[in-house]
Amino acid sequence: MGKISVAEIKELMKATGVGMMDCKKALEANDGDMDKAIEFLREKGLATQAKKSGRAAAEGIVTAVVNGNVGVLLEVNTETDFAANTDDIKNFVNDVANTIIEKNPADVEALKAEVISGGTVTVGDVLTELAGMKIRENIVIRRFVRMEGVLASYIHNGGSIGVMVKLDTELSGDAVTAIGKDVAMQSAALNAPYIKREDVPADVIEKEKEIMMAQMAEDPKMANKPEQVRAKIVDGKVGKYYSENCLLEQAFVKDDKLSVQGYVDAEAKKLGGTIAVVDVIRYERGEGIEKKEDNLADEVAKMIK
């Protein structure tokens, strides 16, 4: 393979949080294969799990609205946080959320064709006027999810993160909503990729085991231990993987003596019933949207030279 590019090194640095030269060596050792380079760095103990890409992203608002047994989680992006904080944008986002609740559109394009809640023109028409005449910025309805059932939500930091939680329970009332909100807050804070261990694909666990074995092979204290002993240690470490990556097995942020599942079960018992967390949707504002970074590529290129 040819010379590793600055862009590739930059991407690996963003994905792992590892320094430039280590990322360069990892890419060179793996012929530029990004996934193998990440695995290489993890095996060397230089990186933990790869960061989710695109944390930088655009401005805007994530909102959650629950009306009875119907709720919506919605993200609308703007170019600046100044625009996102105007009443015009806040009112538009709220009206769009209510439109989704009322009309149940299939996707964003269908949503734009619907008459906006409380108005006489379509969502698309309001969006065009808002972007072109009032805000004078590009405004994008990026994504939404509409849910039905026993729902609770949480919005962090004025709309930077939003979470919607669906519960399966025979219970009702404010106490149930409060439990759901606590689960949503946990998701907002720690962003577990899975709800429960059964959701983790088998191949993910096998790959984690391979990486753990490789890490022990690099550790002088562990390298000489019999393979069956190391395999047993790895099986124990898998439990830690679940406790970090499965929402219901994480330590509850309000009481770390309990898991999230333990908290939910204890509160449900107090109310005389059962509660199961069946779905959790988390939006982080701008997640996955590329945003211009100030000359990082130039900086990396200079360091390489």
N, C-alpha and C positions, 0 to 999 in steps of 0.2 A: 504493500500500500504506500501511497505517497505521503508527503509531509502532513502532519496533523495540523489542522487549521486553527486559527485563533477562535473562530466561532465555536468549534467543537470543544475546545478547552473551556471557553466561557460557559457553554451549556452544562458541561460536567461540573464545573464549580458551583453553578446555581443549583444543580440537582442534588449535590452532596454536601455542600458547605466546606469542602476540602480545598486546601491551598493549590495555587496554580501549578507549581512544578510537579506535585504529586499527581494532579489530574493529567498533566501532559505525559508523565511516565505511564500512567494507567492506560491511557489511550494508545500509546505507542506499543505497549505490551500486548494489547488486544486488537491490533490492526484497525483501530478507530471505532470498534463496536461499542456503542454507548452503554448498552445493558451489561455487557461483559466487563466493561471498565468500572461500572458502579459495583458490580459483584466483586471485582478484584480489590477495590478500595475497602469494601466491607470485610473481606477475608483478611486483609492486612490490619484490620482494626482502626482504619483511618476514617471510616464513615459508618454511621448507623444506617437505618433505612433511608432511602433516597427521599428528599423533600418532594412534596408535590409541586409540579411545575406551575409557573405563572402566578405566583403569589403577588407580584407587583401590580399590575393591572390598572383598570380605569376607575374613574370616580362614579358616584351615583348613589342609589338607595336600594337596600334590600328591605322589604316589608312583609309582614305576615298579618293576615286578617282572618278571624274566625267568626262566622255568623251561624249560630246554632250548631248543626252537625256538618257544616260545610266550611272549608277553609282554603286559603290560597297563600302560597309563598311565591314572591315575585321579585325579580331584579330588573331595575331600569338604570341604564348607564348614561352618564353625562361626561363632558370633557373635563369639567372642573368641579371641585368640591363647592365652590361659590355657587354655581348653578344648582347643584344638588340641594343646597340649603335654602333655596328660595321657596316661597309659598306656592308659586306657580307649579314647580316640580313636585313638591310634596302633595299638593291637591290632585295633580294629575295621576301620580302613583296610586293614591288612595282610590280615585275613581276607576282606574284600570283594574285594581284588585277587586273592587265590587262588581265590575263588569264581568270578570272571570267567574266570580261566585254565581252571579245571576244567569249568565249565558252559557257557561261551560264550553268555551271554544276548544277546538281540537289542538290548535297550535298558535304561534304568534301571528302568522298571516291571517288566520281565521279571526283571531282577536281584533286585529286592526279593522276588519270589515264590520264588526259589531258596533251598534250605536252605544256610545259611552254611557255608563250609569248616570242617571240624573240629567242627561243631555239630549240633544236632538240630532247630533252629527256623529260620525263614526270616530272610533278611537284613532284611526289613521289620520283623519282630518285634523283632529285636535293636536295630534303629535306633529303634523306638518306645520301647523300655525305656531305652535309653541316653539319649535326649533328654528323656524325661519323668521318669525316676527317679534317674538318676545325674548326668548333666551339667547337666540342667535348662536347656538351650539348644536353640534350633532347629538341627538338624543336617541337612544336605542332601547326598545323593549327587548331585553335579552332572553329571558326564560321565565317560566312559571310552572308551578305544579298545583293542581286542584285536588283536594282530598275530602273524603266524606267519612264520618264516623265520630268517635270520641276523640277530640283533637285538643292539643295545647301547643302554644308557640312561645318563642322568646326572640327578641331582637336585641342585639348587642351594639352598644356605642352608636346609637342613633341611626343604625342601618348599615353597619359594616358587615355584620353577620346575622343571618336569620335561620331559625330552625323550626320545623314543624314536626310534631310527634303525634302518632296515632296509637291509641290504646284500645285493647280489647278487654272490656269489663262490664259487669252488670251494675256497677256503681255509677253515681252521677253527683254533680254538685261542684262547688268551689274547691273542696278538698282534693277531688280527683284532678281538676285543672291544675292545682298547685303542684301535685306530684308530677304531672306531665311537663309542666314548666321547668321543674328541677331537672328532669331528664334532658330537656332541650338545652338548658344552661350548661349541663355537663358536655353535651355534644359541641356546643359553641366553644367551650373552653379547651377541650382536648381532642376534638375532631377524630374520633375513632373511625377507621375505615369500614368496620363491620359492627353489626348489632350484637350478634352472639357467635360463639365459636363454630356452630354449624354452618354459618355463612362463609367461613374462610375456605376457599378452594383447596383441595387436597394438594395440588401441585405447589401452592404457595407455602404450605407447611413443609413439604419435602425440600423445597429450595432453601427455606430457613434452616432446616436441619443440616443441609450440605454446607451452608455458610458457617454455621456454628462449629461443625467438625473441622472446617478449614481454619477457623480462628484458633481452635485448640491446638491444631498442628503447628501454628505459629508461636504458641505460648510454650516456652521452655519447661514450665512446671507441669504442663499437660501432655506435651508431645510424646513422652515415653510411657504414658499409661496405656494399658491394653485397649484395643478398639472397642471391645464390649463395654468397658468401663466408661469410655468417652461417650458411647452411644446412650448409656443410661443417664449420664449427666445431661446430654442433649435433650432427652425426653423430659427431664425436669425443667430445662430452660424453655421448652415449648409452652409450658404453663405460664411463664412470664410473658411470652409473646401474646398469648390470649389476653392476659390481664392488662396489657398495654394497648392492644389493638381492637378489642371487642368491647363496645360501650357498656354492656351489662356486667362485664367482669372487671371493669376499671374500678379503682378506689373512688368512692363517692366524694366529690370535692367539698361538700359541706360536712362530711364526717368520714374521714379516711379509714375508720375502723370497719366500715361497711363497704361492700361492693354496691354498685348501682342497683343490681338485681336484689341484693339484700335490703337496700333502702325501700325499693318499690314493694317488696313482699311485706316488710314490716308495717309500712303505712297502710297497705291494703288490708292487712289483718286488723289493724286498729279500726278500720271502717267497716269491718265485717264482711269482706268479700275478697275478690282476687282481681289483679290487674296484670295484664301482659303488654309489653311494649312490642308492637307488631311492625311499626315502620318509623323511620327517622330520616327526614330530608334536611340537608344543611346546605345553604348557599353562603358563600363568602364573596363579598363585593369584588368584582373584577377578576375573580379566580380564572386563570387560564387565558386572560387577554394580555397580549404583549403591550408593554408600555416602554416608551423610549427611555433608555438609561444613558446617563451622561458619560460618553466616551469611554465606557468600560473596555470595549474591544481595543481601542487605541492604547489604553493603559496596559492591557495584557500583552499586546504586541511589543510594546517598549520593554516590558519586563523580560520577555523571551529573548529579545536581542541583547 
